[in-house]
Amino acid sequence: MTSAVSVIAIEGKGPNALTVEAIAALSSALDEAEADPAVEAILLKGKPGGAFCVGLDNAVLADGEAAAADLLNAMGHLLLRLFTSHLRIVAQVEGHAVAAGAMLLLVSDLRIGTPGNYRVGFSEVGIGMPLPGLPLALARHRLTPTWLTRTTALADLLPPDDAQAAGFLDHVTDNVDAAALQGAERLAALPRTAYTQTAATLRAAAVQEMKLSLGVR
């Protein structure tokens, strides 16, 4: 691995649910990577051989409106930072990527998954939660239009091959470690200014929707 690629592991609660502390740790790792002039790409991983991310911590979401709002706000700001970073983001997926986990895939430039008995997508509507505007903006930007209703309003959770067809994953391969690293190294070699300006123009409408959802300018 070259010094241009920084590996960041998602270290959440239980099967890999994000708490405020886990989100803060990811944000801190992003701070460090962005501050290092040698780093050009991030390889984002879940638990080895396990879930990429199963969403936000349900215990916090059920612990009153204030606690839930703090967690949702922290996640939204992390997603916005990743989506607008000069760093190229590669996600390596070896297990469930659900709810906030699916959102992390949609803010990643390249998503490499392994075959397996896991699911990818938005579970919110299925458990009685309307999908907020921020993930909907990402879904409209990244997902294949014919899959949008199934993956958002109908809460379909997809196996890896369908997740690739829908736009959550770019490649599914048995050799996920090598493919993800090679992808990160390739993206790290892209000229930073050209990538940043092109991505900003491409994503401008989605970023504006995300900022409106978060109440930031």
C-alpha positions as a Markdown table, in Angstrom:
| # | Residue | x | y | z |
|---|---|---|---|---|
| 1 | Met | 0.0 | 0.0 | 0.0 |
| 2 | Thr | 1.3 | 3.5 | -0.9 |
| 3 | Ser | 1.4 | 6.4 | 1.6 |
| 4 | Ala | -1.2 | 8.1 | -0.7 |
| 5 | Val | -3.9 | 5.7 | 0.6 |
| 6 | Ser | -5.2 | 6.0 | 4.2 |
| 7 | Val | -7.2 | 3.0 | 5.6 |
| 8 | Ile | -10.1 | 4.0 | 7.9 |
| 9 | Ala | -12.0 | 1.3 | 9.7 |
| 10 | Ile | -15.6 | 1.8 | 10.8 |
| 11 | Glu | -15.6 | 0.7 | 14.4 |
| 12 | Gly | -19.2 | 0.8 | 15.6 |
| 13 | Lys | -21.3 | -0.8 | 18.3 |
| 14 | Gly | -22.3 | -4.5 | 18.1 |
| 15 | Pro | -22.6 | -5.7 | 14.5 |
| 16 | Asn | -21.3 | -2.2 | 13.5 |
| 17 | Ala | -23.9 | 0.4 | 14.3 |
| 18 | Leu | -22.7 | 4.0 | 14.5 |
| 19 | Thr | -22.8 | 5.9 | 17.8 |
| 20 | Val | -21.9 | 9.5 | 18.2 |
| 21 | Glu | -18.5 | 8.4 | 19.4 |
| 22 | Ala | -18.0 | 6.2 | 16.3 |
| 23 | Ile | -18.9 | 9.0 | 14.0 |
| 24 | Ala | -16.6 | 11.3 | 15.9 |
| 25 | Ala | -13.8 | 8.8 | 15.4 |
| 26 | Leu | -14.4 | 8.6 | 11.7 |
| 27 | Ser | -14.5 | 12.4 | 11.5 |
| 28 | Ser | -11.2 | 12.6 | 13.4 |
| 29 | Ala | -9.6 | 10.0 | 11.0 |
| 30 | Leu | -10.8 | 12.1 | 8.1 |
| 31 | Asp | -9.3 | 15.3 | 9.6 |
| 32 | Glu | -6.0 | 13.5 | 9.9 |
| 33 | Ala | -6.1 | 12.2 | 6.3 |
| 34 | Glu | -7.1 | 15.5 | 4.9 |
| 35 | Ala | -4.3 | 17.3 | 6.8 |
| 36 | Asp | -1.6 | 14.9 | 5.4 |
| 37 | Pro | -0.3 | 16.3 | 2.1 |
| 38 | Ala | 0.7 | 12.8 | 1.0 |
| 39 | Val | -2.7 | 11.2 | 1.3 |
| 40 | Glu | -5.0 | 11.4 | -1.8 |
| 41 | Ala | -7.5 | 8.5 | -1.1 |
| 42 | Ile | -9.2 | 6.8 | 1.7 |
| 43 | Leu | -10.0 | 3.0 | 1.8 |
| 44 | Leu | -13.1 | 2.7 | 4.1 |
| 45 | Lys | -13.6 | -0.7 | 5.6 |
| 46 | Gly | -16.1 | -2.3 | 8.0 |
| 47 | Lys | -15.5 | -5.2 | 10.3 |
| 48 | Pro | -13.1 | -7.8 | 8.7 |
| 49 | Gly | -15.4 | -10.4 | 7.1 |
| 50 | Gly | -18.4 | -8.8 | 8.8 |
| 51 | Ala | -20.8 | -5.9 | 8.4 |
| 52 | Phe | -19.6 | -2.7 | 6.6 |
| 53 | Cys | -22.1 | -0.7 | 8.7 |
| 54 | Val | -25.6 | -1.6 | 9.8 |
| 55 | Gly | -26.8 | 2.0 | 10.4 |
| 56 | Leu | -27.1 | 4.2 | 13.4 |
| 57 | Asp | -27.4 | 3.0 | 17.0 |
| 58 | Asn | -31.1 | 2.2 | 17.5 |
| 59 | Ala | -30.7 | 2.6 | 21.3 |
| 60 | Val | -29.8 | 6.3 | 20.7 |
| 61 | Leu | -32.5 | 6.8 | 18.1 |
| 62 | Ala | -35.0 | 5.6 | 20.7 |
| 63 | Asp | -33.6 | 7.7 | 23.5 |
| 64 | Gly | -35.6 | 10.8 | 23.0 |
| 65 | Glu | -35.8 | 13.5 | 20.3 |
| 66 | Ala | -32.7 | 15.4 | 21.4 |
| 67 | Ala | -30.3 | 12.4 | 21.4 |
| 68 | Ala | -31.7 | 11.1 | 18.1 |
| 69 | Ala | -31.3 | 14.6 | 16.5 |
| 70 | Asp | -27.7 | 14.8 | 17.7 |
| 71 | Leu | -26.9 | 11.4 | 16.2 |
| 72 | Leu | -28.6 | 12.2 | 12.9 |
| 73 | Asn | -27.0 | 15.6 | 12.6 |
| 74 | Ala | -23.5 | 14.2 | 13.3 |
| 75 | Met | -24.1 | 11.5 | 10.6 |
| 76 | Gly | -25.3 | 14.1 | 8.1 |
| 77 | His | -22.3 | 16.3 | 8.6 |
| 78 | Leu | -19.9 | 13.4 | 8.2 |
| 79 | Leu | -21.7 | 12.4 | 4.9 |
| 80 | Leu | -21.4 | 15.9 | 3.6 |
| 81 | Arg | -17.7 | 16.1 | 4.5 |
| 82 | Leu | -16.9 | 12.8 | 2.8 |
| 83 | Phe | -18.9 | 13.8 | -0.3 |
| 84 | Thr | -17.1 | 17.1 | -0.7 |
| 85 | Ser | -13.6 | 16.1 | 0.4 |
| 86 | His | -10.7 | 16.4 | -2.0 |
| 87 | Leu | -9.8 | 12.8 | -1.0 |
| 88 | Arg | -11.1 | 10.0 | -3.1 |
| 89 | Ile | -13.2 | 7.5 | -1.1 |
| 90 | Val | -13.2 | 3.8 | -1.8 |
| 91 | Ala | -15.5 | 1.5 | 0.2 |
| 92 | Gln | -14.7 | -2.1 | 0.7 |
| 93 | Val | -17.9 | -4.0 | 1.5 |
| 94 | Glu | -17.8 | -7.5 | 3.0 |
| 95 | Gly | -21.1 | -7.5 | 4.9 |
| 96 | His | -24.3 | -5.6 | 5.5 |
| 97 | Ala | -24.4 | -2.0 | 4.4 |
| 98 | Val | -27.8 | -0.8 | 5.6 |
| 99 | Ala | -29.4 | 2.6 | 6.3 |
| 100 | Ala | -26.4 | 4.8 | 7.3 |
| 101 | Gly | -24.1 | 2.1 | 5.9 |
| 102 | Ala | -25.8 | 2.5 | 2.5 |
| 103 | Met | -25.4 | 6.3 | 2.8 |
| 104 | Leu | -21.7 | 5.8 | 3.2 |
| 105 | Leu | -21.6 | 3.9 | 0.0 |
| 106 | Leu | -23.4 | 6.7 | -1.8 |
| 107 | Val | -20.8 | 9.3 | -0.8 |
| 108 | Ser | -17.9 | 7.0 | -1.8 |
| 109 | Asp | -16.3 | 7.3 | -5.2 |
| 110 | Leu | -15.8 | 3.6 | -5.8 |
| 111 | Arg | -17.6 | 0.8 | -4.0 |
| 112 | Ile | -16.1 | -2.8 | -4.1 |
| 113 | Gly | -18.1 | -5.6 | -2.6 |
| 114 | Thr | -17.5 | -9.3 | -2.1 |
| 115 | Pro | -20.2 | -11.9 | -3.0 |
| 116 | Gly | -22.0 | -13.2 | 0.1 |
| 117 | Asn | -25.2 | -13.5 | 2.0 |
| 118 | Tyr | -25.6 | -9.9 | 3.1 |
| 119 | Arg | -27.8 | -7.0 | 2.2 |
| 120 | Val | -27.4 | -3.4 | 1.0 |
| 121 | Gly | -29.9 | -0.6 | 1.1 |
| 122 | Phe | -32.3 | 1.6 | 3.1 |
| 123 | Ser | -34.3 | -0.1 | 5.8 |
| 124 | Glu | -35.9 | 3.0 | 7.2 |
| 125 | Val | -39.4 | 2.8 | 5.6 |
| 126 | Gly | -39.6 | -0.9 | 6.5 |
| 127 | Ile | -39.3 | 0.0 | 10.2 |
| 128 | Gly | -41.7 | 2.9 | 10.1 |
| 129 | Met | -39.3 | 5.8 | 9.5 |
| 130 | Pro | -39.6 | 8.1 | 6.5 |
| 131 | Leu | -36.4 | 8.4 | 4.7 |
| 132 | Pro | -35.0 | 11.9 | 5.2 |
| 133 | Gly | -34.1 | 14.4 | 2.5 |
| 134 | Leu | -30.4 | 14.0 | 2.7 |
| 135 | Pro | -30.2 | 10.3 | 1.8 |
| 136 | Leu | -32.9 | 10.9 | -0.8 |
| 137 | Ala | -30.7 | 13.5 | -2.4 |
| 138 | Leu | -27.8 | 11.0 | -2.5 |
| 139 | Ala | -30.1 | 8.3 | -3.8 |
| 140 | Arg | -31.3 | 10.4 | -6.7 |
| 141 | His | -27.7 | 11.3 | -7.5 |
| 142 | Arg | -26.1 | 7.9 | -7.4 |
| 143 | Leu | -28.7 | 5.2 | -7.9 |
| 144 | Thr | -30.1 | 3.8 | -11.1 |
| 145 | Pro | -33.4 | 5.6 | -11.7 |
| 146 | Thr | -35.4 | 2.4 | -12.3 |
| 147 | Trp | -34.3 | 1.2 | -8.8 |
| 148 | Leu | -35.1 | 4.4 | -6.9 |
| 149 | Thr | -38.6 | 3.5 | -5.7 |
| 150 | Arg | -37.7 | 0.0 | -4.7 |
| 151 | Thr | -34.7 | 1.0 | -2.8 |
| 152 | Thr | -36.2 | 4.0 | -1.0 |
| 153 | Ala | -40.0 | 4.0 | -0.6 |
| 154 | Leu | -40.3 | 0.2 | -0.7 |
| 155 | Ala | -37.3 | -0.5 | 1.5 |
| 156 | Asp | -35.9 | -3.3 | -0.6 |
| 157 | Leu | -32.6 | -4.6 | 0.8 |
| 158 | Leu | -30.5 | -6.0 | -2.0 |
| 159 | Pro | -28.0 | -8.9 | -2.3 |
| 160 | Pro | -24.6 | -7.8 | -3.8 |
| 161 | Asp | -25.4 | -8.4 | -7.5 |
| 162 | Asp | -28.6 | -6.4 | -7.3 |
| 163 | Ala | -26.9 | -3.7 | -5.2 |
| 164 | Gln | -24.4 | -3.4 | -8.1 |
| 165 | Ala | -27.3 | -3.1 | -10.6 |
| 166 | Ala | -29.0 | -0.5 | -8.4 |
| 167 | Gly | -25.9 | 1.6 | -8.0 |
| 168 | Phe | -24.8 | 1.0 | -4.4 |
| 169 | Leu | -21.8 | -1.0 | -5.6 |
| 170 | Asp | -19.5 | -0.7 | -8.6 |
| 171 | His | -17.9 | -4.1 | -8.6 |
| 172 | Val | -18.5 | -7.4 | -6.9 |
| 173 | Thr | -15.5 | -9.7 | -6.7 |
| 174 | Asp | -14.1 | -12.7 | -4.8 |
| 175 | Asn | -10.8 | -10.8 | -4.5 |
| 176 | Val | -12.2 | -7.8 | -2.7 |
| 177 | Asp | -9.0 | -6.9 | -0.7 |
| 178 | Ala | -6.8 | -6.6 | -3.8 |
| 179 | Ala | -9.5 | -5.0 | -5.9 |
| 180 | Ala | -10.3 | -2.3 | -3.3 |
| 181 | Leu | -6.7 | -1.5 | -2.7 |
| 182 | Gln | -5.9 | -1.3 | -6.4 |
| 183 | Gly | -9.0 | 0.9 | -6.9 |
| 184 | Ala | -7.8 | 3.2 | -4.1 |
| 185 | Glu | -4.3 | 3.4 | -5.5 |
| 186 | Arg | -5.7 | 4.2 | -9.0 |
| 187 | Leu | -7.9 | 7.0 | -7.6 |
| 188 | Ala | -5.1 | 8.4 | -5.5 |
| 189 | Ala | -3.0 | 8.9 | -8.7 |
| 190 | Leu | -5.6 | 11.2 | -10.2 |
| 191 | Pro | -4.6 | 14.9 | -10.2 |
| 192 | Arg | -6.2 | 16.4 | -7.2 |
| 193 | Thr | -7.4 | 19.7 | -8.7 |
| 194 | Ala | -8.9 | 18.1 | -11.7 |
| 195 | Tyr | -10.7 | 15.5 | -9.6 |
| 196 | Thr | -11.9 | 18.1 | -7.0 |
| 197 | Gln | -13.3 | 20.6 | -9.6 |
| 198 | Thr | -15.0 | 17.9 | -11.7 |
| 199 | Ala | -16.6 | 16.2 | -8.6 |
| 200 | Ala | -17.8 | 19.5 | -7.2 |
| 201 | Thr | -19.5 | 20.4 | -10.5 |
| 202 | Leu | -21.0 | 17.0 | -10.9 |
| 203 | Arg | -22.3 | 16.9 | -7.3 |
| 204 | Ala | -23.4 | 20.5 | -6.9 |
| 205 | Ala | -27.1 | 19.9 | -6.9 |
| 206 | Ala | -26.9 | 17.0 | -4.5 |
| 207 | Val | -24.6 | 18.9 | -2.2 |
| 208 | Gln | -27.0 | 21.9 | -2.2 |
| 209 | Glu | -29.9 | 19.5 | -1.2 |
| 210 | Met | -27.7 | 18.0 | 1.5 |
| 211 | Lys | -26.9 | 21.4 | 2.9 |
| 212 | Leu | -30.5 | 22.5 | 2.9 |
| 213 | Ser | -31.4 | 19.3 | 4.8 |
| 214 | Leu | -28.7 | 20.0 | 7.4 |
| 215 | Gly | -29.5 | 23.7 | 7.6 |
| 216 | Val | -26.0 | 24.8 | 6.6 |
| 217 | Arg | -24.8 | 27.2 | 3.8 |
